[in-house]
Amino acid sequence: MEQLAGHIEQALDGRVSESQIHCGELTLVVKPAELMPVMRVLRDNEAFRFDQLIDITGVDYAAYGQDEWITEQASATGFSRGVDGFTTGRLGLTGIYGVHEIKSNTGRRFAAVYHLLSVALNQRVRVRAFCEDDNFPMLDSITSIWSCADWFEREAFDLFGIIFDGHPDLRRILTDYGFVGHPFRKDFPLIGNVEVRYDEDRQRVVYEPVSIAPRVLVPRVIRKDNRYADWVSEENRDDA
């Protein structure tokens, strides 16, 4: 991996902002303007030959490394953003019901991650590109390099709201055409904004406000089982 990283950095001539090896995998971070040239080199250079695009995924780095699902702070009556569409829990994020501008604690909120494979050389690399504008995240489409990026980029657009400039048909692929928001963003309420049902009287699908009632998300299970008891009686020990 270190040798591959050195060859890639040398071939790309300063176009790699960061590189790291973790768990035997190489990750490269490139600037949005360098994404297309870097991808072409990784595909066409005979020393790399990353001819197969495995996957593209979006990442939302808002509140990166913070956890709102802390059971020590949960109460029997409290609930978090999982059931409250008007807030987003202890993280302090605000979505479509509040302030729209959300700052990332890492300085860069949205990124697209590309997984590449060289079948001939049996080597892999991961490329990450951060969007420059959090309010309008956009990257160049790589469909002209790998045609299979078509659906991958549509999925990242649908779920994270990342725009891929130059995509031939950028539209939703998993959610409905009239869906509001992007469900994998961290400011998106987990109960959603609307619910869908089929109305027999109107004979069509209708959209209505979410009717989910608040509930406790932390499971509280009481097991009457000696395996979970702090002590075992002498009688039970003898029986065992």
Buried (B, 14 or more C-beta within 10 A) or exposed (E): BEEBBEEBBEBBEEBBEEBEEEEEEBBBBBEBEBBBBBBEBBBEBEEBBBBBBBBBBBBBBBBBEEEBEEEEEBEEEBBBBBBBBEBBBBBEBBBBEEEEEBEBEEEBBBBBBBBBBBEEBEBBBBBBBBBBEBEEBBBBBBBBBBEBBBEBBBBBBBBBBBBBEEBEEBEBBEBEEEBEBBBBBBBBBBBBBBEEEEEEEEEEEEEEEEEBEEEBBBEEEEEEEEEEEEEEEEEEEEEE
